[in-house]
Amino acid sequence: MATKRDYYDILGISRGASDVEIKQAFRTQARKYHPDVNKSDDAHARFKEINEAYEVLSDPRKRSAYDRYGQVGQGAGFEGFSDLGGFADIFETFFGAGARRGGQRGPQRGTDLRYDMSISFQDAVFGTEKEIEVPVLQICTKCDGSGAEPGSGSTTCPRCHGSGEMRRVQQSVFGQFVNVVACDRCQGEGQIVSEPCGRCHGQGRERRTKKLTIKIPAGVDRGQQIRLAGEGEIGPKGGPPGDLYVVLDVEEHETFKRDGYDIYYELPLTVAQAALGDDVAIPTLDGEKELHVPAGTQSGRTFRLRGQGVPHLRSPERGSMFVVARVAIPTKLTARQRELFEELAKELGDAPHDKGFFDKVKEAFGG
């Protein structure tokens, strides 16, 4: 491993240099070797070690440790600027915000939109297609997005003289620099419309209703979003459009309860069905099916039907359907029904008029 150069030598100062001398030396060296100013092959490496040296020597605690042991942990690299805000801020100080972003001052992207849609339980389970109408800013049909009245022209911006840029002098720790920003008169266009379009008032956009067909996949649930790329509002001055996000709300089902990809159904059973067993018809997402209820079924017993739940998104698999037995205890009895229950009570060993009989029946069937 190569030995690191002495931090004091890197900045060209003595070991007894003051804080002011350290800062002044750093400014001089950083300006001299900044990669966007100095194009030599070793400028990048020199600028990095200048930054690292200043990071240590400008901090009293780190400088003391360095003076004693000759090192302080790991080098700071480009992330280590202590009071100057890091490499990105130094870059901006030299060349302005526009330069740091690589000259990305282009057409502005349009706004994203949100559309709330309510769909039925069945549509969420099996998927569907819906047609919606969305009011959205689109290119003005009169001026074709130029912002100028048809037949009129545009003139060169008198402030930036057509360049779309303004140069501003900015003071920094390195001295005086020129910062290039977009012209605030023409918004960086370089041209000014002489006669604004009467329909869009010079904006180049107008609000119109757009019809869209949305494909809703099987298995969606409440709160999920469908993104339609490029269906948002058009950007100003011909900028690219934003996106449209359709946020789903799913209506409750009168019979089923959903939990993820599983569904639950409560099956009402009479005391006789629960005690003797029965084959009963139950509703499912795919239509009516028969379920065998064995004798002695207790209230709350759950039957699982695999593959009868909600389809998984982008998968052929489906969740399960859970059928929960609910034994209904009669609250009103005909004379014949009461007679039969009294006979049953005798068979069970209870007195015919024992008040605890129905409580015991309820308890037996989970009522």
C-alpha positions as CSV (number, residue, x, y, z in Angstrom):
1,M,0.0,0.0,0.0
2,A,1.4,3.4,-1.0
3,T,2.2,5.8,1.9
4,K,0.0,8.9,2.1
5,R,1.6,12.3,1.7
6,D,1.9,14.5,4.7
7,Y,-1.2,16.7,5.1
8,Y,0.8,19.8,5.8
9,D,2.9,19.2,2.7
10,I,-0.3,18.8,0.6
11,L,-1.5,22.2,1.6
12,G,2.0,23.7,1.5
13,I,2.0,24.9,5.1
14,S,4.0,24.4,8.2
15,R,3.0,22.4,11.2
16,G,2.5,25.5,13.3
17,A,0.1,27.1,10.7
18,S,-2.9,28.9,12.2
19,D,-6.5,28.1,11.3
20,V,-6.7,31.1,9.0
21,E,-3.5,30.0,7.2
22,I,-4.9,26.5,6.8
23,K,-8.2,27.8,5.3
24,Q,-6.4,30.2,3.0
25,A,-4.0,27.4,1.8
26,F,-7.0,25.1,1.2
27,R,-8.8,27.7,-0.9
28,T,-5.7,28.3,-3.0
29,Q,-5.0,24.6,-3.6
30,A,-8.6,23.6,-4.2
31,R,-9.1,26.3,-6.8
32,K,-5.9,25.3,-8.5
33,Y,-6.6,21.6,-8.7
34,H,-10.4,21.4,-9.1
35,P,-11.0,18.8,-11.9
36,D,-13.3,21.2,-13.8
37,V,-10.7,23.9,-13.8
38,N,-7.5,21.9,-14.0
39,K,-7.6,19.3,-16.8
40,S,-4.3,17.6,-16.0
41,D,-4.4,13.8,-15.4
42,D,-3.6,14.0,-11.7
43,A,-6.0,16.9,-10.9
44,H,-8.7,14.6,-9.6
45,A,-6.4,12.7,-7.2
46,R,-4.8,16.0,-6.1
47,F,-8.1,17.6,-5.4
48,K,-9.2,14.6,-3.4
49,E,-6.1,14.6,-1.1
50,I,-6.4,18.4,-0.7
51,N,-10.0,17.9,0.5
52,E,-8.9,15.1,2.9
53,A,-6.0,17.2,4.3
54,Y,-8.3,20.1,5.0
55,E,-10.9,17.8,6.6
56,V,-8.4,16.7,9.2
57,L,-6.3,19.9,9.7
58,S,-9.4,22.2,10.0
59,D,-10.7,20.1,12.9
60,P,-8.8,20.7,16.2
61,R,-9.5,17.1,17.5
62,K,-8.5,15.4,14.3
63,R,-5.5,17.6,13.8
64,S,-4.3,16.8,17.3
65,A,-4.6,13.1,16.7
66,Y,-2.8,13.4,13.3
67,D,0.0,15.4,14.9
68,R,0.4,12.6,17.5
69,Y,-0.1,9.5,15.5
70,G,0.3,10.5,11.9
71,Q,-3.2,9.3,10.9
72,V,-6.9,9.8,11.7
73,G,-9.1,6.8,10.7
74,Q,-10.1,6.7,7.1
75,G,-9.7,9.4,4.5
76,A,-12.7,11.6,4.0
77,G,-12.8,11.6,0.2
78,F,-15.2,13.9,-1.6
79,E,-17.8,13.6,1.2
80,G,-15.6,15.1,3.8
81,F,-15.9,18.9,3.4
82,S,-16.5,20.1,7.0
83,D,-17.7,23.7,6.7
84,L,-18.1,24.1,3.0
85,G,-21.1,21.7,2.4
86,G,-19.4,18.9,0.5
87,F,-18.2,18.4,-3.1
88,A,-21.6,19.2,-4.6
89,D,-21.7,22.7,-3.0
90,I,-18.1,23.4,-4.1
91,F,-19.0,22.4,-7.7
92,E,-22.0,24.7,-7.6
93,T,-19.9,27.5,-6.1
94,F,-17.6,27.3,-9.1
95,F,-20.1,26.8,-11.9
96,G,-23.6,27.5,-10.6
97,A,-26.6,25.2,-10.0
98,G,-27.2,24.8,-13.7
99,A,-23.7,23.5,-14.2
100,R,-24.0,21.0,-11.4
101,R,-27.1,19.5,-12.9
102,G,-25.3,19.0,-16.2
103,G,-27.3,21.6,-18.1
104,Q,-30.6,19.9,-17.6
105,R,-32.6,23.0,-18.1
106,G,-35.0,21.6,-20.6
107,P,-38.8,21.5,-21.0
108,Q,-40.5,21.1,-17.6
109,R,-42.3,17.8,-17.0
110,G,-46.1,18.0,-16.5
111,T,-47.9,17.3,-13.2
112,D,-48.9,13.8,-12.1
113,L,-52.6,13.3,-11.5
114,R,-54.6,11.1,-9.2
115,Y,-58.0,9.6,-10.0
116,D,-60.0,7.7,-7.3
117,M,-62.1,4.8,-8.6
118,S,-64.6,2.6,-6.8
119,I,-65.1,-0.9,-8.2
120,S,-67.2,-3.8,-7.1
121,F,-65.9,-6.8,-5.1
122,Q,-66.4,-9.0,-8.1
123,D,-64.5,-6.7,-10.4
124,A,-61.6,-6.6,-8.0
125,V,-61.4,-10.3,-7.8
126,F,-61.7,-11.2,-11.5
127,G,-60.5,-8.0,-13.1
128,T,-62.3,-5.8,-15.6
129,E,-62.0,-2.8,-18.0
130,K,-63.3,0.6,-17.1
131,E,-63.7,3.8,-19.1
132,I,-63.1,7.1,-17.3
133,E,-63.1,10.7,-18.2
134,V,-60.3,12.9,-16.7
135,P,-60.0,16.7,-17.0
136,V,-56.4,17.3,-17.8
137,L,-54.1,20.1,-19.3
138,Q,-53.3,19.2,-22.9
139,I,-51.6,21.0,-25.8
140,C,-53.7,24.0,-26.8
141,T,-55.5,23.2,-30.1
142,K,-55.4,26.8,-31.2
143,C,-51.7,27.6,-31.0
144,D,-50.5,24.1,-31.0
145,G,-48.6,24.6,-27.8
146,S,-46.6,27.7,-28.9
147,G,-48.5,30.1,-26.6
148,A,-48.7,32.6,-29.5
149,E,-51.8,33.7,-31.4
150,P,-51.9,32.0,-34.8
151,G,-50.3,34.3,-37.4
152,S,-48.3,36.3,-34.8
153,G,-44.7,35.7,-34.1
154,S,-42.3,36.0,-31.2
155,T,-39.5,38.4,-30.5
156,T,-36.0,37.9,-29.1
157,C,-36.0,38.4,-25.3
158,P,-34.5,41.9,-24.6
159,R,-33.0,40.8,-21.3
160,C,-31.0,37.7,-22.3
161,H,-30.8,38.6,-26.0
162,G,-32.1,35.2,-27.1
163,S,-29.7,33.1,-25.1
164,G,-32.3,32.1,-22.4
165,E,-29.6,32.6,-19.8
166,M,-28.5,35.2,-17.4
167,R,-25.0,35.5,-16.0
168,R,-24.7,36.7,-12.4
169,V,-21.6,37.5,-10.5
170,Q,-21.4,35.5,-7.2
171,Q,-19.0,35.9,-4.3
172,S,-17.7,32.7,-2.7
173,V,-14.9,31.4,-0.5
174,F,-12.8,31.1,-3.7
175,G,-13.4,34.6,-4.9
176,Q,-15.7,35.9,-7.6
177,F,-17.5,33.6,-10.0
178,V,-20.1,33.9,-12.7
179,N,-23.3,31.9,-12.1
180,V,-25.4,31.0,-15.1
181,V,-29.2,30.9,-14.5
182,A,-32.3,30.7,-16.7
183,C,-33.6,34.1,-17.7
184,D,-36.6,35.1,-15.6
185,R,-38.1,37.2,-18.4
186,C,-38.5,34.5,-21.0
187,Q,-38.2,31.5,-18.6
188,G,-35.2,30.3,-20.5
189,E,-36.9,30.2,-23.9
190,G,-34.9,33.1,-25.4
191,Q,-38.1,34.3,-27.1
192,I,-41.1,36.3,-26.0
193,V,-44.5,35.9,-27.5
194,S,-45.7,39.2,-29.0
195,E,-49.4,38.3,-29.0
196,P,-50.4,35.6,-26.5
197,C,-52.9,33.0,-27.7
198,G,-56.5,34.0,-26.8
199,R,-57.5,30.5,-25.8
200,C,-54.6,29.5,-23.5
201,H,-53.4,33.0,-22.6
202,G,-49.9,32.2,-23.7
203,Q,-49.5,29.1,-21.6
204,G,-49.6,26.7,-24.6
205,R,-52.0,24.4,-22.6
206,E,-55.7,24.1,-22.2
207,R,-57.9,21.9,-20.0
208,R,-59.9,19.3,-21.8
209,T,-61.6,16.0,-20.8
210,K,-59.7,12.9,-21.9
211,K,-61.4,9.5,-22.2
212,L,-59.2,6.5,-21.1
213,T,-59.8,2.8,-20.9
214,I,-58.3,1.3,-17.8
215,K,-57.5,-2.4,-17.6
216,I,-57.9,-3.6,-14.0
217,P,-56.1,-6.9,-13.3
218,A,-57.6,-9.7,-11.3
219,G,-56.8,-9.7,-7.6
220,V,-56.5,-6.0,-6.9
221,D,-57.4,-4.7,-3.5
222,R,-58.4,-1.5,-1.8
223,G,-55.7,1.2,-1.8
224,Q,-53.7,-0.2,-4.7
225,Q,-52.7,2.1,-7.6
226,I,-52.6,1.6,-11.4
227,R,-50.0,3.9,-13.1
228,L,-50.8,5.1,-16.6
229,A,-47.5,6.6,-17.9
230,G,-47.8,9.8,-19.9
231,E,-51.5,10.3,-19.2
232,G,-51.0,13.2,-16.7
233,E,-50.8,16.9,-17.6
234,I,-48.6,18.1,-20.4
235,G,-45.7,20.1,-19.3
236,P,-45.5,23.9,-20.0
237,K,-43.9,25.0,-23.3
238,G,-44.2,21.5,-24.8
239,G,-42.7,19.7,-21.8
240,P,-43.3,15.9,-21.5
241,P,-46.6,14.8,-19.7
242,G,-46.8,13.5,-16.2
243,D,-48.4,10.2,-15.2
244,L,-51.9,9.4,-14.1
245,Y,-52.4,7.2,-10.9
246,V,-55.7,5.5,-10.5
247,V,-56.3,4.7,-6.8
248,L,-58.8,1.9,-6.2
249,D,-61.5,1.6,-3.6
250,V,-63.3,-1.8,-3.4
251,E,-66.9,-2.1,-2.3
252,E,-67.8,-4.5,0.5
253,H,-69.5,-7.8,-0.4
254,E,-72.8,-8.7,1.2
255,T,-71.7,-12.4,1.7
256,F,-67.9,-12.6,1.7
257,K,-65.2,-11.0,3.8
258,R,-61.8,-10.6,2.2
259,D,-58.4,-10.9,3.9
260,G,-55.6,-10.6,1.3
261,Y,-56.1,-13.3,-1.2
262,D,-58.4,-15.4,1.1
263,I,-62.1,-15.0,1.6
264,Y,-64.4,-16.0,4.5
265,Y,-68.0,-17.1,4.5
266,E,-70.2,-17.7,7.5
267,L,-72.4,-20.8,7.0
268,P,-75.7,-20.8,9.1
269,L,-76.6,-24.3,10.4
270,T,-79.6,-25.5,12.4
271,V,-79.1,-27.5,15.5
272,A,-80.2,-30.6,13.6
273,Q,-77.8,-30.1,10.7
274,A,-74.9,-29.6,13.1
275,A,-75.8,-32.6,15.2
276,L,-76.8,-35.0,12.4
277,G,-74.6,-33.7,9.6
278,D,-75.8,-32.6,6.1
279,D,-74.7,-31.8,2.6
280,V,-75.4,-28.1,2.0
281,A,-75.1,-25.7,-0.9
282,I,-72.8,-22.8,-0.4
283,P,-72.0,-19.7,-2.6
284,T,-68.4,-19.3,-3.9
285,L,-66.7,-16.9,-6.2
286,D,-67.2,-19.4,-9.0
287,G,-70.8,-20.2,-8.3
288,E,-72.7,-22.5,-6.0
289,K,-70.9,-25.6,-4.7
290,E,-71.8,-28.5,-2.3
291,L,-70.1,-28.8,1.1
292,H,-70.4,-31.8,3.4
293,V,-71.0,-30.9,7.0
294,P,-70.1,-33.9,9.2
295,A,-72.3,-34.9,12.2
296,G,-71.4,-33.2,15.5
297,T,-70.1,-30.0,13.8
298,Q,-69.5,-27.3,16.4
299,S,-70.2,-23.6,15.9
300,G,-67.0,-21.9,14.8
301,R,-65.6,-25.0,13.0
302,T,-63.8,-23.8,9.8
303,F,-63.7,-25.7,6.5
304,R,-61.0,-24.7,4.0
305,L,-61.5,-24.8,0.3
306,R,-58.2,-24.4,-1.4
307,G,-58.0,-22.5,-4.7
308,Q,-61.5,-20.9,-4.2
309,G,-60.2,-17.5,-3.0
310,V,-58.9,-14.4,-4.8
311,P,-56.5,-14.8,-7.8
312,H,-52.9,-13.6,-7.0
313,L,-51.8,-10.6,-9.0
314,R,-49.7,-11.6,-12.0
315,S,-49.9,-15.3,-10.9
316,P,-52.1,-18.3,-11.8
317,E,-52.5,-19.1,-8.1
318,R,-55.5,-18.3,-6.0
319,G,-56.1,-18.0,-2.3
320,S,-58.4,-20.1,-0.2
321,M,-62.0,-19.9,0.9
322,F,-62.8,-20.5,4.6
323,V,-66.3,-21.5,5.5
324,V,-67.1,-20.9,9.2
325,A,-70.0,-22.8,10.7
326,R,-72.4,-20.8,12.8
327,V,-75.0,-23.0,14.6
328,A,-78.3,-21.0,15.1
329,I,-80.1,-21.7,18.4
330,P,-83.8,-21.1,17.9
331,T,-85.3,-18.3,20.0
332,K,-88.9,-19.1,19.4
333,L,-90.4,-22.6,19.3
334,T,-93.7,-23.9,18.1
335,A,-95.6,-26.3,20.5
336,R,-94.4,-29.3,18.4
337,Q,-90.8,-28.1,18.4
338,R,-90.9,-27.6,22.2
339,E,-92.3,-31.0,22.6
340,L,-89.5,-32.5,20.6
341,F,-86.8,-30.6,22.5
342,E,-88.4,-31.8,25.8
343,E,-88.2,-35.4,24.6
344,L,-84.6,-34.7,23.7
345,A,-84.0,-33.3,27.1
346,K,-85.2,-36.5,28.6
347,E,-82.9,-38.5,26.4
348,L,-80.0,-36.3,27.5
349,G,-81.0,-36.9,31.1
350,D,-82.2,-33.4,31.9
351,A,-85.6,-32.7,33.6
352,P,-88.2,-31.4,31.0
353,H,-88.5,-28.0,32.6
354,D,-84.9,-27.6,33.7
355,K,-84.0,-24.0,32.9
356,G,-80.4,-25.0,32.2
357,F,-81.4,-27.2,29.3
358,F,-81.3,-24.6,26.5
359,D,-78.2,-23.1,28.1
360,K,-76.5,-26.5,27.8
361,V,-77.6,-26.8,24.2
362,K,-76.2,-23.3,23.4
363,E,-73.0,-24.2,25.1
364,A,-72.7,-27.5,23.3
365,F,-73.0,-25.8,20.0
366,G,-70.9,-22.7,20.8
367,G,-73.8,-20.3,21.1
